Amino acid sequence: MMKKILQSLPFKLLTGVILGILVGLTANETILNLIVTVKQVLGQVITFCVPLIVIGFIAPSITRLGKNASRMLGVALALAYVSSIGAAFFAMLAGYGIIPHLAIVSSAEGLKELPEVIFQLEIPEIMSVMSALVCSVLIGLGAAWTKADRTIEILEEFQKIVLEIVTRVIIPILPLFIACTFCGLSYEGAITRQLPVFVKVILIVMVGHYLWMTLLYLLAGIYSGKNPLEVARHYGPAYLTAVGTMSSAATLAVALRCAGKSSVLRKDMVNFGVPLFANIHLCGSVLTEVFFVMTVSKIFYGSIPSVGTMVLFCLLLGVFAIGAPGVPGGTVMASLGLITGILLFDGTGTALMLTIFALQDSFGTACNVTGDGALTLVLTGYVEKHHI
């Protein structure tokens, strides 16, 4: 039993987090030079594999859906958008109720700078994640529509190849990558010094994440008629990986493994839904961004934006979230035009928004990834109800 625990992915991830923090608190600049270089190389390897994972899992899954492929894609997009704007409006209501009663500190200074990477190893992706997503959808739909049996067989074999890459390459290097990430945060002082600046707001947002995930899983369980705990209980490693990587895309391999362990999720829906939702379902990041823009507006501009302005912002943010890259800070970067154009933030407000968002990006990403399991349960219920 003890050997099984020591070899488990959650234990390795937690060990990586703890060791990273301890090393970061005691390491000198020379050691950090090496660590940030290792992190950069590992990050490049993981990033390179993400488009392969997207194509390898989504395209074959679409071909298996056959004539129902277009329909399932539409259902998935609708689920992701509804969940995102639902989280946005939930955060908006909480913001109007809570923010006026908070005494919020508005500065975060005194962080060390990380040393430079010793050498830059660039491993460009064969295509961007969004290009891979569109490519896999079009190839899958085209193969399904034309009944291209040879292409379908090739996609099935490609999925097996990608699965081996995930098992033998991505999963083993993740604990080391996460250790390097937390080592950098600890060395900078972000864990010991920067986090307390917005600790109240971050804790409120984290409570919001758990409430939203609970609601998603309850609704998914009611709709599908299955026990949502049988999905949620397997998502611990994916949650921890998302906290460490701050990226839905980088967590994709672990999320697929976690969802695959659930006895109530259909395997074809796991292979179709999890990679797709990793790129289009960002409910945690949206919830976070809405609450934070209201907080920053109160700090810098003396008031929270009007209800009409916030409703427009939330509706558009849901659209931008679907197109946002599943990388650290992807949601807020994709929506900077909304922050400056609709909320009229200036440079200072935008900079603070980016800073506070970065502080909790780990937990927003973890909410996104864990929420994907609930939406995949809804998809499973949908295909069973409609005999797909």
TINUTOR-796495 format. One line per field, with one value per residue (C-alpha): residue number from 0; residue in three letters; x, y, z. Coordinates in Angstrom, 3 decimals, always signed. Each point is the difference from the previous one (the first is absolute). Example, Ala and Ser with C-alpha at 12.3 -4.5 7.8 and 13.67 -1.06 7.14 Angstrom:
BEGIN
nr 0 | 1
rest ALA | SER
c1 +12.300 | +1.370
c2 -4.500 | +3.440
c3 +7.800 | -0.660
! end
This chain:
BEGIN
nr 0 | 1 | 2 | 3 | 4 | 5 | 6 | 7 | 8 | 9 | 10 | 11 | 12 | 13 | 14 | 15 | 16 | 17 | 18 | 19 | 20 | 21 | 22 | 23 | 24 | 25 | 26 | 27 | 28 | 29 | 30 | 31 | 32 | 33 | 34 | 35 | 36 | 37 | 38 | 39 | 40 | 41 | 42 | 43 | 44 | 45 | 46 | 47 | 48 | 49 | 50 | 51 | 52 | 53 | 54 | 55 | 56 | 57 | 58 | 59 | 60 | 61 | 62 | 63 | 64 | 65 | 66 | 67 | 68 | 69 | 70 | 71 | 72 | 73 | 74 | 75 | 76 | 77 | 78 | 79 | 80 | 81 | 82 | 83 | 84 | 85 | 86 | 87 | 88 | 89 | 90 | 91 | 92 | 93 | 94 | 95 | 96 | 97 | 98 | 99 | 100 | 101 | 102 | 103 | 104 | 105 | 106 | 107 | 108 | 109 | 110 | 111 | 112 | 113 | 114 | 115 | 116 | 117 | 118 | 119 | 120 | 121 | 122 | 123 | 124 | 125 | 126 | 127 | 128 | 129 | 130 | 131 | 132 | 133 | 134 | 135 | 136 | 137 | 138 | 139 | 140 | 141 | 142 | 143 | 144 | 145 | 146 | 147 | 148 | 149 | 150 | 151 | 152 | 153 | 154 | 155 | 156 | 157 | 158 | 159 | 160 | 161 | 162 | 163 | 164 | 165 | 166 | 167 | 168 | 169 | 170 | 171 | 172 | 173 | 174 | 175 | 176 | 177 | 178 | 179 | 180 | 181 | 182 | 183 | 184 | 185 | 186 | 187 | 188 | 189 | 190 | 191 | 192 | 193 | 194 | 195 | 196 | 197 | 198 | 199 | 200 | 201 | 202 | 203 | 204 | 205 | 206 | 207 | 208 | 209 | 210 | 211 | 212 | 213 | 214 | 215 | 216 | 217 | 218 | 219 | 220 | 221 | 222 | 223 | 224 | 225 | 226 | 227 | 228 | 229 | 230 | 231 | 232 | 233 | 234 | 235 | 236 | 237 | 238 | 239 | 240 | 241 | 242 | 243 | 244 | 245 | 246 | 247 | 248 | 249 | 250 | 251 | 252 | 253 | 254 | 255 | 256 | 257 | 258 | 259 | 260 | 261 | 262 | 263 | 264 | 265 | 266 | 267 | 268 | 269 | 270 | 271 | 272 | 273 | 274 | 275 | 276 | 277 | 278 | 279 | 280 | 281 | 282 | 283 | 284 | 285 | 286 | 287 | 288 | 289 | 290 | 291 | 292 | 293 | 294 | 295 | 296 | 297 | 298 | 299 | 300 | 301 | 302 | 303 | 304 | 305 | 306 | 307 | 308 | 309 | 310 | 311 | 312 | 313 | 314 | 315 | 316 | 317 | 318 | 319 | 320 | 321 | 322 | 323 | 324 | 325 | 326 | 327 | 328 | 329 | 330 | 331 | 332 | 333 | 334 | 335 | 336 | 337 | 338 | 339 | 340 | 341 | 342 | 343 | 344 | 345 | 346 | 347 | 348 | 349 | 350 | 351 | 352 | 353 | 354 | 355 | 356 | 357 | 358 | 359 | 360 | 361 | 362 | 363 | 364 | 365 | 366 | 367 | 368 | 369 | 370 | 371 | 372 | 373 | 374 | 375 | 376 | 377 | 378 | 379 | 380 | 381 | 382 | 383 | 384 | 385 | 386 | 387
rest MET | MET | LYS | LYS | ILE | LEU | GLN | SER | LEU | PRO | PHE | LYS | LEU | LEU | THR | GLY | VAL | ILE | LEU | GLY | ILE | LEU | VAL | GLY | LEU | THR | ALA | ASN | GLU | THR | ILE | LEU | ASN | LEU | ILE | VAL | THR | VAL | LYS | GLN | VAL | LEU | GLY | GLN | VAL | ILE | THR | PHE | CYS | VAL | PRO | LEU | ILE | VAL | ILE | GLY | PHE | ILE | ALA | PRO | SER | ILE | THR | ARG | LEU | GLY | LYS | ASN | ALA | SER | ARG | MET | LEU | GLY | VAL | ALA | LEU | ALA | LEU | ALA | TYR | VAL | SER | SER | ILE | GLY | ALA | ALA | PHE | PHE | ALA | MET | LEU | ALA | GLY | TYR | GLY | ILE | ILE | PRO | HIS | LEU | ALA | ILE | VAL | SER | SER | ALA | GLU | GLY | LEU | LYS | GLU | LEU | PRO | GLU | VAL | ILE | PHE | GLN | LEU | GLU | ILE | PRO | GLU | ILE | MET | SER | VAL | MET | SER | ALA | LEU | VAL | CYS | SER | VAL | LEU | ILE | GLY | LEU | GLY | ALA | ALA | TRP | THR | LYS | ALA | ASP | ARG | THR | ILE | GLU | ILE | LEU | GLU | GLU | PHE | GLN | LYS | ILE | VAL | LEU | GLU | ILE | VAL | THR | ARG | VAL | ILE | ILE | PRO | ILE | LEU | PRO | LEU | PHE | ILE | ALA | CYS | THR | PHE | CYS | GLY | LEU | SER | TYR | GLU | GLY | ALA | ILE | THR | ARG | GLN | LEU | PRO | VAL | PHE | VAL | LYS | VAL | ILE | LEU | ILE | VAL | MET | VAL | GLY | HIS | TYR | LEU | TRP | MET | THR | LEU | LEU | TYR | LEU | LEU | ALA | GLY | ILE | TYR | SER | GLY | LYS | ASN | PRO | LEU | GLU | VAL | ALA | ARG | HIS | TYR | GLY | PRO | ALA | TYR | LEU | THR | ALA | VAL | GLY | THR | MET | SER | SER | ALA | ALA | THR | LEU | ALA | VAL | ALA | LEU | ARG | CYS | ALA | GLY | LYS | SER | SER | VAL | LEU | ARG | LYS | ASP | MET | VAL | ASN | PHE | GLY | VAL | PRO | LEU | PHE | ALA | ASN | ILE | HIS | LEU | CYS | GLY | SER | VAL | LEU | THR | GLU | VAL | PHE | PHE | VAL | MET | THR | VAL | SER | LYS | ILE | PHE | TYR | GLY | SER | ILE | PRO | SER | VAL | GLY | THR | MET | VAL | LEU | PHE | CYS | LEU | LEU | LEU | GLY | VAL | PHE | ALA | ILE | GLY | ALA | PRO | GLY | VAL | PRO | GLY | GLY | THR | VAL | MET | ALA | SER | LEU | GLY | LEU | ILE | THR | GLY | ILE | LEU | LEU | PHE | ASP | GLY | THR | GLY | THR | ALA | LEU | MET | LEU | THR | ILE | PHE | ALA | LEU | GLN | ASP | SER | PHE | GLY | THR | ALA | CYS | ASN | VAL | THR | GLY | ASP | GLY | ALA | LEU | THR | LEU | VAL | LEU | THR | GLY | TYR | VAL | GLU | LYS | HIS | HIS | ILE
c1 +0.000 | +2.791 | +1.927 | -3.109 | -0.412 | +3.669 | -0.240 | -3.297 | -0.132 | -1.635 | +2.823 | +2.652 | -1.711 | -0.288 | +3.637 | +0.950 | -1.898 | +1.568 | +3.547 | -0.347 | -1.054 | +2.777 | +2.713 | -1.278 | +0.257 | +3.628 | +1.498 | +2.511 | -0.004 | +2.259 | -2.376 | -2.976 | +1.753 | -0.001 | -3.563 | -1.576 | +1.881 | -1.340 | -3.503 | +0.301 | +1.084 | -2.689 | -2.608 | +1.012 | -0.352 | -3.452 | -1.158 | +1.216 | -2.036 | -3.277 | -1.104 | +0.825 | -2.214 | -2.848 | +0.119 | +0.653 | -3.052 | -2.588 | +0.215 | -0.448 | -2.761 | -1.916 | +0.326 | -1.473 | -3.060 | -0.697 | -3.060 | -0.525 | +3.408 | -1.257 | -2.800 | +2.319 | +2.415 | -2.861 | -1.159 | +3.537 | +0.413 | -3.374 | +0.894 | +3.348 | -1.542 | -2.915 | +2.345 | +2.380 | -2.627 | -1.777 | +3.245 | +0.416 | -3.451 | +0.501 | +3.232 | -1.716 | -2.764 | +2.575 | +2.052 | -2.897 | -0.807 | +3.508 | +2.497 | -1.550 | +0.567 | +3.678 | +3.023 | +2.285 | +3.747 | +1.115 | +3.746 | +2.413 | +3.680 | +3.390 | +0.211 | +3.392 | +0.620 | +0.639 | +3.466 | +0.341 | -0.266 | +3.495 | -0.983 | -3.249 | -1.140 | -2.877 | -2.199 | -2.742 | -3.373 | -0.890 | -3.032 | -1.732 | -2.487 | -2.959 | +1.254 | +0.276 | -3.531 | -1.476 | +2.110 | -1.121 | -3.660 | +0.077 | +1.946 | -2.288 | -3.171 | +1.319 | +0.978 | -3.373 | -1.984 | +1.915 | +0.358 | +3.740 | +0.847 | +3.758 | +0.286 | -2.083 | +2.382 | +3.021 | -1.590 | -0.662 | +3.656 | +1.153 | -2.054 | +1.820 | +3.356 | -0.982 | -1.243 | +3.443 | +1.687 | -2.251 | +0.715 | +3.758 | +0.966 | -2.514 | -1.144 | +3.570 | +1.336 | -2.987 | +1.076 | +3.422 | -1.574 | -2.342 | +2.891 | +1.928 | -3.086 | -0.530 | +3.723 | -0.106 | -3.078 | +1.621 | +3.293 | -1.797 | -1.922 | -3.399 | -1.024 | +1.201 | -0.400 | -2.194 | -2.880 | -1.134 | -0.615 | -3.232 | -0.556 | -3.598 | -1.006 | +1.809 | -1.629 | -3.443 | +0.647 | +1.182 | -3.202 | -1.842 | +1.912 | -1.064 | -3.613 | -0.101 | +1.627 | -2.493 | -2.902 | +1.361 | +0.382 | -3.429 | -1.694 | +2.014 | -1.010 | -3.668 | -0.023 | +1.963 | -1.580 | +3.476 | +2.019 | +2.168 | +2.342 | +1.120 | +1.494 | +1.150 | +1.850 | +2.459 | +0.895 | +2.451 | +3.170 | -1.350 | -0.878 | +3.503 | +1.632 | -2.038 | +1.036 | +3.636 | -0.019 | -2.599 | -0.995 | -3.028 | +1.994 | +2.973 | -2.406 | -1.790 | +1.921 | -0.766 | -3.646 | -0.501 | +1.414 | -2.194 | -3.215 | +0.839 | -0.068 | -3.647 | -2.440 | -2.913 | +1.614 | -0.154 | +3.547 | -0.803 | -1.435 | +3.155 | +2.226 | -2.234 | -1.074 | +3.059 | +2.455 | -2.701 | -1.120 | +3.641 | +0.102 | -3.500 | -1.288 | +1.639 | -2.685 | +2.479 | +2.061 | -3.131 | -1.385 | +3.343 | +0.360 | -3.485 | +0.461 | +3.491 | -0.921 | -2.721 | +2.539 | +2.640 | -2.636 | -0.955 | +3.665 | +1.108 | -3.135 | -2.007 | -3.025 | -1.130 | -1.133 | -3.757 | -2.214 | -0.544 | +3.730 | +0.738 | -2.757 | +1.463 | +3.508 | -1.115 | -1.827 | +2.975 | +2.520 | -1.727 | +0.678 | +3.616 | +0.525 | -0.957 | +2.748 | +2.572 | +3.110 | +0.221 | +3.303 | +0.885 | -1.933 | -1.645 | -3.462 | +1.023 | +2.435 | -2.682 | -2.460 | +2.270 | -1.966 | -3.181 | +1.721 | +1.286 | -2.870 | -3.102 | +1.222 | +2.332 | +2.971 | +3.194 | +3.562 | +0.245 | -3.314 | +0.799 | +3.432 | -1.514 | -2.663 | +2.689 | +1.934 | -2.893 | -1.246 | +3.445 | +0.011 | -2.941 | +0.250 | +0.880 | -3.342 | -2.048 | +1.620 | -0.656 | -3.690 | -0.072 | +1.532 | -2.147 | -3.136 | +0.765 | -0.829 | -3.514 | -0.617 | +1.296 | -2.552 | -2.716 | +1.210 | -0.131 | -3.571 | -0.920 | +1.289 | -1.696 | -3.342 | +0.122 | +1.440 | +3.069
c2 +0.000 | +2.427 | -0.822 | +0.739 | +3.395 | +0.901 | -0.872 | +1.825 | +3.186 | +2.147 | -0.896 | +0.844 | +3.316 | +0.969 | -0.956 | +2.205 | +2.954 | -0.372 | -0.556 | +2.902 | +2.406 | -1.159 | +0.256 | +3.425 | +1.329 | -1.108 | -0.050 | +2.527 | +1.631 | -2.644 | -2.819 | +2.044 | +0.501 | -3.757 | -0.450 | +2.647 | -1.533 | -3.488 | +1.462 | +1.758 | -3.207 | -2.158 | +2.656 | -0.033 | -3.802 | +0.080 | +2.883 | -1.785 | -3.107 | +1.839 | +0.432 | -3.686 | -0.964 | +2.203 | -1.499 | -3.535 | -0.066 | +2.313 | -1.001 | -3.779 | +0.683 | +2.060 | -2.728 | -2.527 | +2.226 | -0.410 | +1.904 | +1.487 | +1.759 | +3.507 | -0.286 | -1.004 | +2.807 | +2.513 | -1.442 | +0.227 | +3.639 | +0.913 | -1.689 | +1.804 | +3.413 | -0.426 | -1.143 | +2.926 | +2.743 | -1.673 | +0.225 | +3.616 | +1.058 | -1.914 | +1.962 | +3.265 | -0.467 | -0.942 | +3.080 | +2.405 | -1.642 | -0.376 | +2.512 | +3.163 | -1.503 | -0.911 | +2.031 | -1.009 | +0.649 | +1.048 | -0.414 | -2.880 | +0.858 | -1.321 | -3.136 | -1.356 | -0.489 | -3.491 | -0.459 | -0.367 | -3.373 | -1.390 | -0.887 | +0.175 | -3.260 | +0.844 | -2.917 | +1.647 | -1.750 | -1.504 | +2.303 | +2.093 | -1.665 | +1.786 | -1.036 | -3.593 | +0.214 | +1.304 | -2.456 | -3.010 | +1.062 | +0.490 | -3.213 | -1.969 | +1.438 | -0.453 | -3.616 | -0.705 | +1.633 | -1.784 | -3.294 | +0.040 | -3.343 | +0.176 | +3.464 | -1.159 | -2.955 | +2.336 | +2.323 | -2.974 | -1.075 | +3.588 | +0.113 | -3.101 | +1.644 | +3.210 | -2.014 | -1.633 | +3.411 | +1.224 | -3.074 | -0.216 | +3.670 | +2.564 | -1.688 | -0.792 | +3.561 | +1.855 | -0.285 | +1.460 | +2.819 | +0.853 | -0.089 | +2.486 | +2.264 | +0.166 | +0.418 | +3.154 | +1.344 | -0.679 | +1.667 | +3.098 | +0.292 | -0.358 | -2.727 | +1.760 | +3.671 | +0.696 | -2.333 | +1.699 | +3.282 | -1.262 | -2.946 | +0.942 | +0.350 | -3.170 | -2.027 | +1.299 | -0.954 | -3.469 | -0.526 | +1.084 | -2.625 | -2.790 | +1.176 | +0.117 | -3.430 | -1.418 | +1.484 | -1.353 | -3.507 | +0.043 | +1.104 | -2.538 | -2.770 | +0.976 | +0.179 | -3.209 | -2.001 | -1.088 | +0.594 | +3.115 | -0.989 | -2.927 | +2.608 | +2.640 | -2.429 | -0.896 | +3.625 | +0.613 | -0.498 | +2.215 | +2.736 | -0.102 | -0.024 | +3.031 | +1.821 | -0.706 | +0.679 | +2.819 | -1.374 | -2.025 | -1.102 | -1.238 | -1.861 | -1.731 | -3.269 | -0.434 | +1.073 | -2.681 | -2.622 | +1.148 | +0.125 | -3.381 | -1.598 | +0.945 | -2.865 | +2.315 | +1.901 | -1.488 | -0.419 | +1.535 | +3.063 | +0.256 | -0.044 | +2.516 | +2.261 | +0.377 | +1.291 | +2.213 | +1.525 | +0.559 | +2.626 | +1.479 | -0.375 | +2.531 | +0.517 | +0.438 | +2.592 | +1.901 | -0.007 | +1.282 | +2.717 | +1.420 | +0.255 | +1.457 | +2.681 | +1.173 | +0.057 | +1.900 | +2.453 | +0.721 | +0.456 | +2.291 | +1.688 | +0.234 | -1.975 | -3.324 | +0.104 | +0.321 | -3.069 | +0.602 | +0.263 | -3.157 | -1.994 | +0.935 | -0.816 | -3.439 | -0.963 | +0.944 | -1.527 | -3.376 | +0.244 | +1.059 | -2.847 | -2.584 | +1.362 | +0.612 | -2.216 | -2.506 | +1.436 | +2.005 | +3.287 | -0.920 | +1.240 | +3.426 | +0.519 | -0.883 | +2.414 | +3.034 | +1.766 | -0.386 | +1.252 | +3.157 | +0.498 | -0.736 | +0.565 | +2.851 | -1.121 | +1.998 | -1.413 | -0.056 | -1.770 | -2.513 | -0.731 | -0.613 | -2.192 | -2.128 | -0.233 | -1.092 | -2.406 | -1.599 | -0.516 | -2.402 | -1.245 | -3.453 | -0.405 | +1.447 | -2.509 | -2.822 | +0.999 | -0.008 | -3.468 | -1.526 | +1.572 | -1.776 | -3.270 | +1.245 | +1.097 | -3.358 | -1.657 | +2.143 | -1.121 | -3.631 | +0.520 | +1.695 | -2.780 | -2.647 | +1.821 | +0.482 | -3.491 | +1.342
c3 +0.000 | +0.988 | -3.180 | -2.068 | +1.699 | -0.517 | -3.698 | -0.565 | -2.068 | +2.757 | +2.423 | -2.605 | -0.785 | +3.687 | +0.539 | -2.947 | +1.480 | +3.471 | -1.272 | -2.424 | +2.771 | +2.359 | -2.653 | -1.082 | +3.561 | +0.392 | -3.501 | -1.297 | -3.433 | -1.567 | +0.935 | -1.206 | -3.344 | -0.456 | +1.272 | -2.258 | -2.942 | +0.793 | +0.365 | -3.366 | -1.775 | +1.639 | -0.734 | -3.671 | -0.175 | +1.638 | -2.190 | -3.148 | +0.858 | +0.700 | -3.671 | -0.589 | +2.955 | -1.275 | -3.510 | +1.272 | +2.251 | -1.563 | -3.690 | +0.565 | +2.537 | -2.567 | -2.648 | +2.452 | +0.405 | -3.730 | -1.203 | +3.487 | +0.026 | -0.888 | +2.517 | +2.866 | -0.781 | +0.194 | +3.332 | +1.414 | -1.096 | +1.510 | +3.305 | +0.204 | -0.726 | +2.431 | +2.769 | -0.605 | -0.025 | +2.921 | +1.990 | -1.159 | +1.216 | +3.256 | +0.591 | -0.984 | +2.573 | +2.659 | -0.917 | +0.476 | +3.339 | +1.463 | -1.464 | +1.515 | +3.473 | -0.478 | +1.036 | -2.861 | -0.088 | -3.458 | -0.307 | -0.324 | -0.020 | +1.070 | -2.122 | -1.090 | -3.685 | -1.301 | -1.552 | -3.760 | -1.716 | -0.728 | -3.559 | -1.926 | -1.593 | -2.300 | -1.074 | -2.084 | -0.145 | -3.356 | +0.216 | +2.644 | +2.343 | -1.624 | -3.457 | +1.245 | +1.404 | -3.268 | -2.031 | +2.046 | -0.169 | -3.772 | -0.696 | +2.315 | -1.532 | -3.559 | +0.624 | +1.635 | -2.829 | -2.789 | +1.906 | -0.749 | +1.587 | -0.666 | +1.577 | +2.959 | +0.536 | -0.171 | +2.589 | +2.298 | -0.252 | +0.548 | +3.204 | +1.295 | -0.792 | +1.834 | +2.985 | +0.300 | -0.209 | +2.822 | +2.149 | -0.582 | -0.387 | +1.305 | +3.219 | +1.247 | -0.531 | +1.490 | +3.687 | -0.871 | -2.028 | +2.882 | +2.498 | -2.169 | -0.269 | +3.774 | +0.576 | -2.142 | +1.816 | +3.371 | -1.007 | -1.299 | +3.267 | -1.678 | +2.445 | +3.159 | -0.884 | -3.024 | +0.755 | +3.252 | -1.866 | -1.515 | +2.307 | +0.837 | -3.630 | -1.051 | +2.790 | -0.988 | -3.624 | +1.025 | +1.978 | -3.156 | -2.009 | +2.353 | +0.046 | -3.809 | -0.368 | +2.512 | -1.972 | -3.301 | +1.382 | +1.670 | -3.241 | -2.009 | +2.412 | -0.138 | -3.812 | -0.623 | +2.831 | +1.104 | +3.171 | -0.620 | +2.859 | -2.143 | -2.350 | +2.483 | +2.285 | -2.775 | -0.812 | +2.886 | -2.092 | -2.777 | +2.519 | +1.512 | -3.435 | -1.048 | +3.189 | -0.843 | -3.739 | -0.113 | -3.409 | -1.123 | -3.040 | +2.042 | +2.328 | -2.871 | +0.222 | +3.704 | -0.428 | -2.662 | +2.322 | +2.931 | -2.042 | -1.531 | +3.470 | +0.577 | -0.436 | -0.904 | -2.886 | -3.473 | -1.307 | -3.392 | +1.755 | +2.153 | -3.082 | -1.761 | +2.842 | +2.254 | -2.683 | -1.512 | +3.316 | +1.014 | -2.746 | +0.029 | +3.601 | +2.336 | +2.658 | +2.885 | -1.852 | -1.049 | +3.545 | +1.275 | -2.611 | +0.576 | +3.778 | -0.393 | -2.553 | +2.381 | +2.855 | -2.000 | -1.230 | +3.615 | +1.001 | -2.823 | -1.247 | +3.208 | -1.164 | -1.429 | -3.682 | -0.573 | -0.325 | -3.729 | -0.640 | +1.973 | -1.756 | -3.393 | +1.242 | +1.279 | -3.206 | -2.184 | +2.397 | -0.464 | -3.744 | +0.500 | +2.499 | -2.644 | -2.247 | +2.747 | +0.021 | +2.847 | +1.232 | +3.145 | -0.076 | -3.315 | +0.944 | +1.286 | -2.897 | -2.561 | +1.615 | +0.507 | -2.744 | +2.075 | +3.165 | -1.705 | -2.448 | +2.094 | +3.563 | -1.106 | +2.120 | -0.502 | +0.080 | +3.800 | +0.516 | -2.725 | +1.525 | +3.448 | -1.602 | -1.649 | +3.288 | +2.205 | -2.679 | -0.184 | +3.787 | -0.107 | -3.600 | +1.332 | +1.766 | -2.859 | -2.335 | +2.472 | +0.057 | -3.819 | -0.207 | +2.751 | -1.484 | -3.289 | +1.739 | +0.786 | -3.605 | -1.256 | +2.303 | -1.608 | -3.450 | +1.159 | +1.204 | -3.292 | -2.258 | +2.121 | +0.073 | -3.790 | -0.677 | -1.790
! end
